[in-house]
Amino acid sequence: MVSGIVIAVMLVSYVLLVIVVGVLASLRSKGLAGYFIAERKLGAWVGGLSSVASSESGWITLGAVGMGYSDGASAIWFVPGCLLGYVINWYLIAPRLRRVTADQGSITIPDYLAVRFDDKKHVVRTVAVVIVFLCMMGYVAAQFTASGKVFRSVFQMDYATGVLLGAAVTILYTLLGGFRAVSWTDVIQAGLMAFGLGVMPVIAIWHMGGIGGMLASLQTVDGGNFLSVTGGKSAAAAMGTVIGLLGIGLGYPGQPHVLARYMATRDETNIRRGRLIAITWGIVAFYGAVILGHAARVLLPELADAEYAFPRVAVMLLPSALAGLMIAAVVAAVMSTADSQLLVAASSVARDLFDRMLFRGRVEERRLVLISRITVLVLGILSILFALSEVRVVFWFVLFAWSGLGASFGPLLILSLYWKGTTRAGAVAGMITGFVVTVVWKKVPVLSGALYELVPAFFLSALAIVAVSLLTRKDSKSRAENPPAS
Amino acid sequence: MSLSIVLLYMVFPAALFLFALLTYLFGRGE
Protein backbone atom coordinates (compact mmCIF):
# COMPACT_ATOMS: atom_id res chain seq x y z
CA MET A 1 0.00 0.00 0.00
CA VAL A 2 1.21 3.47 -0.82
CA SER A 3 2.10 5.40 2.25
CA GLY A 4 1.14 9.06 2.25
CA ILE A 5 3.83 9.72 4.83
CA VAL A 6 6.65 8.42 2.63
CA ILE A 7 5.39 10.49 -0.30
CA ALA A 8 5.19 13.53 1.95
CA VAL A 9 8.75 12.95 3.21
CA MET A 10 10.07 12.83 -0.38
CA LEU A 11 8.18 15.99 -1.22
CA VAL A 12 9.39 17.84 1.87
CA SER A 13 12.99 16.77 1.10
CA TYR A 14 12.63 18.23 -2.37
CA VAL A 15 11.16 21.46 -1.02
CA LEU A 16 13.99 21.82 1.53
CA LEU A 17 16.53 21.21 -1.23
CA VAL A 18 15.19 24.04 -3.40
CA ILE A 19 15.07 26.40 -0.42
CA VAL A 20 18.71 25.63 0.45
CA VAL A 21 19.69 26.22 -3.17
CA GLY A 22 17.79 29.50 -3.07
CA VAL A 23 19.66 30.64 0.03
CA LEU A 24 23.04 29.63 -1.43
CA ALA A 25 22.27 31.49 -4.65
CA SER A 26 21.25 34.60 -2.74
CA LEU A 27 24.77 34.76 -1.28
CA ARG A 28 26.29 34.99 -4.76
CA SER A 29 24.01 37.48 -6.50
CA LYS A 30 25.05 41.12 -6.54
CA GLY A 31 23.20 44.10 -7.98
CA LEU A 32 20.26 44.27 -10.34
CA ALA A 33 21.95 42.43 -13.23
CA GLY A 34 22.78 39.67 -10.75
CA TYR A 35 19.22 39.52 -9.43
CA PHE A 36 17.64 39.43 -12.90
CA ILE A 37 20.12 37.70 -15.24
CA ALA A 38 22.91 36.29 -13.01
CA GLU A 39 25.52 38.66 -14.52
CA ARG A 40 25.19 36.75 -17.86
CA LYS A 41 27.19 33.84 -16.53
CA LEU A 42 24.95 30.82 -17.17
CA GLY A 43 26.66 27.75 -18.59
CA ALA A 44 25.15 25.31 -21.10
CA TRP A 45 23.52 22.96 -18.59
CA VAL A 46 21.98 25.64 -16.42
CA GLY A 47 20.97 27.75 -19.45
CA GLY A 48 19.53 24.80 -21.39
CA LEU A 49 17.70 23.15 -18.52
CA SER A 50 16.53 26.40 -16.99
CA SER A 51 14.98 27.46 -20.30
CA VAL A 52 12.99 24.23 -20.64
CA ALA A 53 11.95 24.13 -16.99
CA SER A 54 10.72 27.72 -17.31
CA SER A 55 8.79 27.18 -20.53
CA GLU A 56 7.24 23.83 -19.59
CA SER A 57 4.90 24.51 -16.72
CA GLY A 58 2.40 22.47 -14.75
CA TRP A 59 0.83 22.15 -18.19
CA ILE A 60 3.28 19.46 -19.30
CA THR A 61 2.76 17.20 -16.29
CA LEU A 62 -0.99 17.83 -15.92
CA GLY A 63 -2.49 19.31 -19.11
CA ALA A 64 -0.38 17.52 -21.73
CA VAL A 65 -0.67 14.13 -20.02
CA GLY A 66 -4.41 14.82 -19.76
CA MET A 67 -4.58 15.48 -23.50
CA GLY A 68 -2.82 12.20 -24.24
CA TYR A 69 -5.41 10.57 -21.99
CA SER A 70 -8.54 12.22 -23.44
CA ASP A 71 -7.69 12.83 -27.09
CA GLY A 72 -5.46 9.84 -27.82
CA ALA A 73 -3.03 9.99 -30.73
CA SER A 74 -4.67 13.16 -32.08
CA ALA A 75 -3.00 15.01 -29.16
CA ILE A 76 0.45 14.23 -30.59
CA TRP A 77 0.42 17.27 -32.90
CA PHE A 78 1.39 19.68 -30.14
CA VAL A 79 4.69 17.78 -29.73
CA PRO A 80 6.23 18.64 -33.13
CA GLY A 81 4.73 22.13 -32.70
CA CYS A 82 6.51 22.68 -29.37
CA LEU A 83 9.76 21.09 -30.51
CA LEU A 84 9.83 23.30 -33.61
CA GLY A 85 9.30 26.19 -31.18
CA TYR A 86 12.50 25.05 -29.42
CA VAL A 87 14.29 25.05 -32.79
CA ILE A 88 13.12 28.60 -33.62
CA ASN A 89 14.19 29.83 -30.18
CA TRP A 90 17.56 28.14 -29.97
CA TYR A 91 18.66 28.62 -33.57
CA LEU A 92 17.08 31.94 -34.56
CA ILE A 93 16.54 33.89 -31.35
CA ALA A 94 19.02 32.77 -28.67
CA PRO A 95 22.43 33.49 -30.30
CA ARG A 96 21.48 36.89 -31.69
CA LEU A 97 19.44 38.04 -28.69
CA ARG A 98 22.29 37.11 -26.34
CA ARG A 99 24.80 39.08 -28.37
CA VAL A 100 22.63 42.15 -28.95
CA THR A 101 21.44 42.46 -25.34
CA ALA A 102 24.97 41.99 -24.00
CA ASP A 103 26.16 44.83 -26.29
CA GLN A 104 23.24 47.01 -25.18
CA GLY A 105 23.53 46.15 -21.49
CA SER A 106 19.80 45.28 -21.48
CA ILE A 107 18.51 42.98 -18.76
CA THR A 108 14.79 42.66 -19.64
CA ILE A 109 12.87 42.24 -22.89
CA PRO A 110 11.20 45.67 -22.58
CA ASP A 111 14.74 46.98 -21.98
CA TYR A 112 15.97 45.39 -25.20
CA LEU A 113 13.03 46.75 -27.19
CA ALA A 114 13.40 50.24 -25.73
CA VAL A 115 17.08 50.47 -26.73
CA ARG A 116 16.50 48.80 -30.09
CA PHE A 117 13.80 51.34 -30.99
CA ASP A 118 15.38 54.39 -29.36
CA ASP A 119 12.30 54.71 -27.18
CA LYS A 120 12.89 58.05 -25.47
CA LYS A 121 9.20 58.61 -24.69
CA HIS A 122 8.84 55.12 -23.17
CA VAL A 123 5.97 54.13 -25.45
CA VAL A 124 7.45 50.75 -26.46
CA ARG A 125 8.56 50.05 -22.89
CA THR A 126 5.16 50.94 -21.41
CA VAL A 127 3.20 48.74 -23.81
CA ALA A 128 5.65 45.85 -23.28
CA VAL A 129 5.55 46.17 -19.48
CA VAL A 130 1.73 46.25 -19.35
CA ILE A 131 1.48 43.08 -21.49
CA VAL A 132 4.20 41.27 -19.52
CA PHE A 133 2.50 42.19 -16.28
CA LEU A 134 -1.05 41.19 -17.26
CA CYS A 135 -0.02 37.86 -18.77
CA MET A 136 2.41 36.94 -16.00
CA MET A 137 -0.17 37.50 -13.29
CA GLY A 138 -2.58 35.07 -14.93
CA TYR A 139 0.24 32.69 -15.67
CA VAL A 140 1.63 32.56 -12.14
CA ALA A 141 -1.89 32.15 -10.76
CA ALA A 142 -2.36 29.20 -13.14
CA GLN A 143 0.77 27.58 -11.74
CA PHE A 144 -0.46 27.99 -8.18
CA THR A 145 -3.83 26.57 -9.26
CA ALA A 146 -1.97 23.51 -10.56
CA SER A 147 -0.16 23.22 -7.23
CA GLY A 148 -3.52 23.18 -5.40
CA LYS A 149 -4.83 20.49 -7.74
CA VAL A 150 -1.82 18.23 -7.25
CA PHE A 151 -1.92 18.39 -3.47
CA ARG A 152 -5.67 17.80 -3.49
CA SER A 153 -5.35 14.86 -5.88
CA VAL A 154 -2.54 13.11 -4.04
CA PHE A 155 -3.02 13.98 -0.39
CA GLN A 156 -6.75 14.74 -0.44
CA MET A 157 -5.58 18.06 0.93
CA ASP A 158 -7.75 21.15 0.89
CA TYR A 159 -7.29 23.02 -2.44
CA ALA A 160 -6.47 26.34 -0.77
CA THR A 161 -3.79 24.75 1.43
CA GLY A 162 -2.21 23.18 -1.66
CA VAL A 163 -2.12 26.55 -3.42
CA LEU A 164 -0.58 28.24 -0.38
CA LEU A 165 2.02 25.52 0.13
CA GLY A 166 3.31 25.56 -3.45
CA ALA A 167 3.19 29.35 -3.62
CA ALA A 168 4.95 29.97 -0.30
CA VAL A 169 7.99 27.86 -1.22
CA THR A 170 8.27 29.34 -4.72
CA ILE A 171 7.95 32.92 -3.49
CA LEU A 172 10.50 32.33 -0.72
CA TYR A 173 13.40 31.10 -2.84
CA THR A 174 12.66 33.49 -5.72
CA LEU A 175 12.60 36.40 -3.32
CA LEU A 176 15.86 35.35 -1.70
CA GLY A 177 18.05 34.31 -4.58
CA GLY A 178 16.63 35.96 -7.70
CA PHE A 179 17.63 34.70 -11.14
CA ARG A 180 20.52 32.54 -9.94
CA ALA A 181 18.30 30.72 -7.42
CA VAL A 182 15.58 30.30 -10.02
CA SER A 183 18.02 28.93 -12.60
CA TRP A 184 19.78 26.55 -10.22
CA THR A 185 16.50 25.21 -8.87
CA ASP A 186 15.33 24.91 -12.50
CA VAL A 187 18.15 22.44 -13.12
CA ILE A 188 16.95 20.22 -10.27
CA GLN A 189 13.37 20.64 -11.42
CA ALA A 190 14.12 19.91 -15.09
CA GLY A 191 15.98 16.77 -13.99
CA LEU A 192 13.01 15.63 -11.94
CA MET A 193 10.59 16.35 -14.77
CA ALA A 194 12.69 14.45 -17.33
CA PHE A 195 12.98 11.57 -14.88
CA GLY A 196 9.23 11.55 -14.19
CA LEU A 197 8.08 11.96 -17.78
CA GLY A 198 10.81 9.67 -19.15
CA VAL A 199 10.54 6.83 -16.67
CA MET A 200 6.81 6.73 -15.88
CA PRO A 201 5.65 5.78 -19.41
CA VAL A 202 8.25 2.99 -19.54
CA ILE A 203 7.01 1.56 -16.23
CA ALA A 204 3.38 1.93 -17.29
CA ILE A 205 3.97 0.21 -20.66
CA TRP A 206 5.94 -2.57 -18.98
CA HIS A 207 3.02 -3.03 -16.57
CA MET A 208 0.70 -3.58 -19.56
CA GLY A 209 2.94 -6.22 -21.12
CA GLY A 210 4.89 -4.00 -23.51
CA ILE A 211 3.97 -1.69 -26.38
CA GLY A 212 2.01 -4.49 -28.09
CA GLY A 213 -0.09 -4.93 -24.96
CA MET A 214 -0.82 -1.22 -24.69
CA LEU A 215 -1.71 -0.86 -28.38
CA ALA A 216 -3.99 -3.90 -28.22
CA SER A 217 -5.85 -2.36 -25.27
CA LEU A 218 -6.13 1.03 -26.98
CA GLN A 219 -7.47 -0.39 -30.29
CA THR A 220 -11.04 -0.41 -29.04
CA VAL A 221 -11.04 2.84 -27.03
CA ASP A 222 -13.29 5.66 -28.36
CA GLY A 223 -14.85 3.41 -30.97
CA GLY A 224 -11.41 2.56 -32.37
CA ASN A 225 -10.48 6.23 -32.93
CA PHE A 226 -8.05 6.60 -30.01
CA LEU A 227 -5.05 5.62 -32.14
CA SER A 228 -6.01 7.86 -35.06
CA VAL A 229 -3.90 11.03 -35.41
CA THR A 230 -6.99 12.83 -36.71
CA GLY A 231 -9.18 11.51 -33.90
CA GLY A 232 -11.34 9.69 -36.46
CA LYS A 233 -12.42 13.01 -38.04
CA SER A 234 -12.18 13.75 -41.75
CA ALA A 235 -8.99 15.52 -42.83
CA ALA A 236 -10.86 18.80 -43.34
CA ALA A 237 -12.54 18.61 -39.93
CA ALA A 238 -9.29 17.78 -38.19
CA MET A 239 -7.39 20.62 -39.87
CA GLY A 240 -8.33 23.31 -37.32
CA THR A 241 -7.27 21.10 -34.39
CA VAL A 242 -4.01 20.06 -36.03
CA ILE A 243 -3.03 23.64 -36.99
CA GLY A 244 -3.99 24.83 -33.50
CA LEU A 245 -1.87 22.19 -31.76
CA LEU A 246 1.10 22.77 -34.08
CA GLY A 247 0.56 26.49 -33.47
CA ILE A 248 1.30 26.16 -29.74
CA GLY A 249 4.95 26.22 -30.83
CA LEU A 250 4.53 29.77 -32.17
CA GLY A 251 4.37 30.92 -28.55
CA TYR A 252 8.01 30.12 -27.74
CA PRO A 253 9.79 33.17 -29.23
CA GLY A 254 7.59 35.52 -27.20
CA GLN A 255 8.01 34.24 -23.62
CA PRO A 256 10.09 36.81 -21.70
CA HIS A 257 10.82 34.38 -18.83
CA VAL A 258 12.38 31.95 -21.33
CA LEU A 259 14.16 34.60 -23.41
CA ALA A 260 15.86 35.85 -20.23
CA ARG A 261 17.75 32.51 -20.13
CA TYR A 262 19.29 33.14 -23.54
CA MET A 263 20.23 36.68 -22.52
CA ALA A 264 21.93 35.29 -19.41
CA THR A 265 23.96 32.57 -21.17
CA ARG A 266 27.70 33.18 -21.02
CA ASP A 267 28.68 32.88 -24.69
CA GLU A 268 27.89 31.37 -28.09
CA THR A 269 29.55 28.05 -27.32
CA ASN A 270 27.27 27.58 -24.34
CA ILE A 271 24.26 28.44 -26.51
CA ARG A 272 25.28 25.64 -28.92
CA ARG A 273 25.66 23.12 -26.11
CA GLY A 274 22.55 24.39 -24.35
CA ARG A 275 20.34 23.82 -27.37
CA LEU A 276 21.35 20.18 -27.74
CA ILE A 277 20.58 19.70 -24.04
CA ALA A 278 17.23 21.53 -24.33
CA ILE A 279 16.07 19.72 -27.48
CA THR A 280 17.00 16.30 -26.08
CA TRP A 281 15.12 17.14 -22.88
CA GLY A 282 12.13 18.31 -24.93
CA ILE A 283 11.95 15.08 -26.93
CA VAL A 284 11.99 12.97 -23.74
CA ALA A 285 9.50 15.13 -21.83
CA PHE A 286 6.92 15.83 -24.56
CA TYR A 287 6.76 12.30 -25.92
CA GLY A 288 6.83 10.96 -22.36
CA ALA A 289 3.84 13.12 -21.41
CA VAL A 290 1.66 12.06 -24.34
CA ILE A 291 2.55 8.37 -24.13
CA LEU A 292 1.97 8.40 -20.37
CA GLY A 293 -1.48 9.84 -21.07
CA HIS A 294 -2.19 7.00 -23.53
CA ALA A 295 -1.03 4.41 -21.00
CA ALA A 296 -3.11 5.96 -18.22
CA ARG A 297 -6.22 5.59 -20.38
CA VAL A 298 -5.74 1.80 -20.16
CA LEU A 299 -4.66 1.68 -16.51
CA LEU A 300 -7.25 4.13 -15.13
CA PRO A 301 -10.07 4.33 -17.70
CA GLU A 302 -12.54 6.02 -15.34
CA LEU A 303 -10.61 9.10 -14.23
CA ALA A 304 -12.98 11.98 -13.45
CA ASP A 305 -10.38 14.58 -14.44
CA ALA A 306 -7.81 13.60 -17.07
CA GLU A 307 -5.35 16.17 -15.68
CA TYR A 308 -4.85 13.98 -12.61
CA ALA A 309 -3.49 11.10 -14.73
CA PHE A 310 0.22 11.55 -13.91
CA PRO A 311 0.02 11.64 -10.10
CA ARG A 312 -2.66 8.93 -10.06
CA VAL A 313 -0.64 6.51 -12.20
CA ALA A 314 2.47 7.21 -10.11
CA VAL A 315 0.64 6.38 -6.89
CA MET A 316 -0.91 3.29 -8.50
CA LEU A 317 2.24 1.73 -9.95
CA LEU A 318 5.20 2.81 -7.87
CA PRO A 319 6.54 2.14 -4.40
CA SER A 320 5.88 5.10 -2.08
CA ALA A 321 9.35 6.65 -2.24
CA LEU A 322 9.40 6.67 -6.04
CA ALA A 323 5.80 7.87 -6.21
CA GLY A 324 6.86 10.73 -3.93
CA LEU A 325 9.63 11.58 -6.37
CA MET A 326 7.12 11.65 -9.24
CA ILE A 327 4.76 13.92 -7.32
CA ALA A 328 7.78 16.14 -6.64
CA ALA A 329 8.29 16.21 -10.43
CA VAL A 330 4.74 17.53 -10.90
CA VAL A 331 5.28 20.18 -8.23
CA ALA A 332 8.70 20.96 -9.75
CA ALA A 333 7.09 21.71 -13.11
CA VAL A 334 4.78 24.18 -11.41
CA MET A 335 7.46 25.89 -9.33
CA SER A 336 10.10 26.12 -12.05
CA THR A 337 7.76 28.12 -14.27
CA ALA A 338 6.10 30.24 -11.56
CA ASP A 339 9.49 31.35 -10.19
CA SER A 340 10.79 32.58 -13.56
CA GLN A 341 7.54 34.37 -14.28
CA LEU A 342 7.44 36.07 -10.89
CA LEU A 343 10.96 37.28 -11.51
CA VAL A 344 10.21 38.60 -15.00
CA ALA A 345 7.14 40.43 -13.73
CA ALA A 346 9.25 41.89 -10.90
CA SER A 347 11.96 42.92 -13.36
CA SER A 348 9.43 44.91 -15.36
CA VAL A 349 8.47 46.83 -12.22
CA ALA A 350 11.97 47.32 -10.75
CA ARG A 351 14.03 47.80 -13.90
CA ASP A 352 11.56 49.15 -16.43
CA LEU A 353 9.12 51.11 -14.29
CA PHE A 354 11.28 52.37 -11.38
CA ASP A 355 14.82 52.41 -12.74
CA ARG A 356 14.24 53.50 -16.34
CA MET A 357 10.90 55.27 -16.49
CA LEU A 358 10.32 56.94 -13.11
CA PHE A 359 13.83 57.60 -11.78
CA ARG A 360 15.88 57.35 -15.00
CA GLY A 361 18.82 55.47 -13.50
CA ARG A 362 19.11 57.59 -10.34
CA VAL A 363 18.18 54.88 -7.82
CA GLU A 364 20.93 52.91 -6.07
CA GLU A 365 21.32 49.26 -7.15
CA ARG A 366 20.83 48.11 -3.57
CA ARG A 367 17.46 49.84 -3.41
CA LEU A 368 16.41 48.44 -6.77
CA VAL A 369 17.13 44.91 -5.57
CA LEU A 370 15.03 45.63 -2.48
CA ILE A 371 12.22 46.95 -4.71
CA SER A 372 12.52 43.78 -6.82
CA ARG A 373 12.16 41.58 -3.72
CA ILE A 374 9.13 43.51 -2.49
CA THR A 375 7.59 43.22 -5.97
CA VAL A 376 8.12 39.45 -6.02
CA LEU A 377 6.32 39.26 -2.68
CA VAL A 378 3.41 41.49 -3.71
CA LEU A 379 2.95 39.76 -7.06
CA GLY A 380 3.14 36.38 -5.39
CA ILE A 381 0.40 37.32 -2.94
CA LEU A 382 -1.79 38.76 -5.72
CA SER A 383 -1.35 35.54 -7.74
CA ILE A 384 -2.34 33.47 -4.71
CA LEU A 385 -5.54 35.49 -4.33
CA PHE A 386 -6.20 35.10 -8.05
CA ALA A 387 -5.64 31.33 -7.83
CA LEU A 388 -7.90 31.00 -4.78
CA SER A 389 -10.75 32.97 -6.32
CA GLU A 390 -11.76 30.41 -8.90
CA VAL A 391 -10.64 26.92 -9.82
CA ARG A 392 -10.13 26.74 -13.55
CA VAL A 393 -8.78 24.18 -15.91
CA VAL A 394 -5.01 24.64 -15.84
CA PHE A 395 -4.57 24.01 -19.54
CA TRP A 396 -7.00 26.72 -20.65
CA PHE A 397 -5.55 29.31 -18.31
CA VAL A 398 -1.97 28.69 -19.34
CA LEU A 399 -2.68 28.70 -23.05
CA PHE A 400 -4.34 32.11 -22.76
CA ALA A 401 -1.28 33.70 -21.16
CA TRP A 402 0.97 31.70 -23.49
CA SER A 403 -0.86 33.11 -26.54
CA GLY A 404 -0.93 36.65 -25.20
CA LEU A 405 2.84 36.73 -24.71
CA GLY A 406 3.58 34.65 -27.81
CA ALA A 407 1.57 36.85 -30.16
CA SER A 408 2.64 40.17 -28.58
CA PHE A 409 6.38 39.51 -28.47
CA GLY A 410 7.17 36.56 -30.76
CA PRO A 411 6.84 38.24 -34.17
CA LEU A 412 8.44 41.42 -32.80
CA LEU A 413 11.46 39.56 -31.40
CA ILE A 414 12.07 37.79 -34.71
CA LEU A 415 11.57 40.88 -36.86
CA SER A 416 13.47 43.26 -34.57
CA LEU A 417 16.46 40.92 -34.61
CA TYR A 418 16.41 40.14 -38.33
CA TRP A 419 14.78 43.08 -40.14
CA LYS A 420 16.45 46.43 -39.85
CA GLY A 421 13.35 48.07 -41.29
CA THR A 422 11.29 47.41 -38.16
CA THR A 423 10.28 50.77 -36.68
CA ARG A 424 9.15 51.91 -33.26
CA ALA A 425 5.58 52.47 -34.46
CA GLY A 426 5.62 49.03 -36.07
CA ALA A 427 6.77 47.49 -32.78
CA VAL A 428 3.96 49.14 -30.81
CA ALA A 429 1.36 48.19 -33.44
CA GLY A 430 2.58 44.59 -33.43
CA MET A 431 2.47 44.17 -29.65
CA ILE A 432 -1.00 45.71 -29.34
CA THR A 433 -2.37 43.74 -32.32
CA GLY A 434 -1.01 40.47 -30.95
CA PHE A 435 -2.51 41.01 -27.53
CA VAL A 436 -5.89 42.37 -28.65
CA VAL A 437 -6.42 39.66 -31.29
CA THR A 438 -5.61 36.98 -28.69
CA VAL A 439 -8.20 38.31 -26.25
CA VAL A 440 -10.92 38.97 -28.85
CA TRP A 441 -10.39 35.61 -30.61
CA LYS A 442 -10.54 33.77 -27.31
CA LYS A 443 -13.70 35.56 -26.26
CA VAL A 444 -15.66 34.85 -29.48
CA PRO A 445 -16.78 31.22 -29.30
CA VAL A 446 -17.15 30.79 -33.08
CA LEU A 447 -13.56 31.88 -33.64
CA SER A 448 -11.95 30.10 -30.69
CA GLY A 449 -13.85 26.92 -31.56
CA ALA A 450 -12.45 26.98 -35.09
CA LEU A 451 -8.77 27.79 -34.41
CA TYR A 452 -6.43 28.33 -31.45
CA GLU A 453 -6.12 32.11 -30.99
CA LEU A 454 -2.31 32.21 -31.07
CA VAL A 455 -2.17 31.29 -34.75
CA PRO A 456 -4.18 34.24 -36.14
CA ALA A 457 -2.86 36.60 -33.44
CA PHE A 458 0.78 35.76 -34.26
CA PHE A 459 0.41 36.29 -37.99
CA LEU A 460 -1.73 39.43 -37.67
CA SER A 461 0.84 40.86 -35.25
CA ALA A 462 3.62 40.14 -37.77
CA LEU A 463 1.52 41.75 -40.51
CA ALA A 464 0.92 44.84 -38.35
CA ILE A 465 4.65 45.21 -37.65
CA VAL A 466 5.58 44.95 -41.32
CA ALA A 467 2.75 47.18 -42.59
CA VAL A 468 3.20 49.95 -39.99
CA SER A 469 6.99 49.80 -40.28
CA LEU A 470 6.79 50.27 -44.04
CA LEU A 471 4.37 53.18 -43.60
CA THR A 472 6.48 54.94 -40.94
CA ARG A 473 9.91 54.19 -42.38
CA LYS A 474 10.89 57.72 -43.31
CA ASP A 475 9.80 59.19 -39.98
CA SER A 476 11.71 56.74 -37.85
CA LYS A 477 15.22 57.42 -36.69
CA SER A 478 15.42 54.18 -34.76
CA ARG A 479 16.19 52.17 -37.85
CA ALA A 480 19.43 53.96 -38.49
CA GLU A 481 20.39 54.45 -34.86
CA ASN A 482 20.03 51.06 -33.28
CA PRO A 483 19.84 48.28 -35.83
CA PRO A 484 20.52 44.82 -34.48
CA ALA A 485 24.02 43.46 -34.86
CA SER A 486 24.08 41.07 -37.79
CA MET B 1 0.52 0.73 -36.87
CA SER B 2 -0.31 3.48 -39.35
CA LEU B 3 2.33 5.44 -41.27
CA SER B 4 1.34 8.71 -39.60
CA ILE B 5 1.91 7.19 -36.14
CA VAL B 6 5.34 5.95 -37.21
CA LEU B 7 6.25 9.36 -38.65
CA LEU B 8 5.02 11.42 -35.71
CA TYR B 9 6.09 9.16 -32.84
CA MET B 10 9.35 7.75 -34.18
CA VAL B 11 10.78 9.38 -37.32
CA PHE B 12 10.26 13.01 -36.27
CA PRO B 13 11.95 12.79 -32.83
CA ALA B 14 14.83 10.73 -34.24
CA ALA B 15 15.38 13.20 -37.09
CA LEU B 16 15.20 16.19 -34.76
CA PHE B 17 17.70 14.70 -32.33
CA LEU B 18 20.06 13.93 -35.19
CA PHE B 19 19.71 17.51 -36.47
CA ALA B 20 20.47 18.93 -33.02
CA LEU B 21 23.44 16.61 -32.56
CA LEU B 22 24.94 17.33 -35.99
CA THR B 23 24.52 21.10 -35.66
CA TYR B 24 26.15 20.88 -32.23
CA LEU B 25 29.09 18.91 -33.60
CA PHE B 26 29.60 20.77 -36.87
CA GLY B 27 27.47 23.91 -36.76
CA ARG B 28 27.98 27.52 -35.88
CA GLY B 29 25.99 29.57 -33.40
CA GLU B 30 23.36 30.75 -35.89
Boltz contact constraints between the chains, C-beta under 6 A:
constraints:
  - contact:
      token1: [A, 76]
      token2: [B, 8]
      max_distance: 6.0
  - contact:
      token1: [A, 80]
      token2: [B, 12]
      max_distance: 6.0
  - contact:
      token1: [A, 83]
      token2: [B, 16]
      max_distance: 6.0
  - contact:
      token1: [A, 95]
      token2: [B, 29]
      max_distance: 6.0
  - contact:
      token1: [A, 95]
      token2: [B, 30]
      max_distance: 6.0
  - contact:
      token1: [A, 229]
      token2: [B, 4]
      max_distance: 6.0
  - contact:
      token1: [A, 268]
      token2: [B, 29]
      max_distance: 6.0
  - contact:
      token1: [A, 271]
      token2: [B, 29]
      max_distance: 6.0
  - contact:
      token1: [A, 272]
      token2: [B, 24]
      max_distance: 6.0
  - contact:
      token1: [A, 276]
      token2: [B, 20]
      max_distance: 6.0
  - contact:
      token1: [A, 276]
      token2: [B, 24]
      max_distance: 6.0
  - contact:
      token1: [A, 279]
      token2: [B, 20]
      max_distance: 6.0
  - contact:
      token1: [A, 283]
      token2: [B, 13]
      max_distance: 6.0
  - contact:
      token1: [A, 283]
      token2: [B, 17]
      max_distance: 6.0
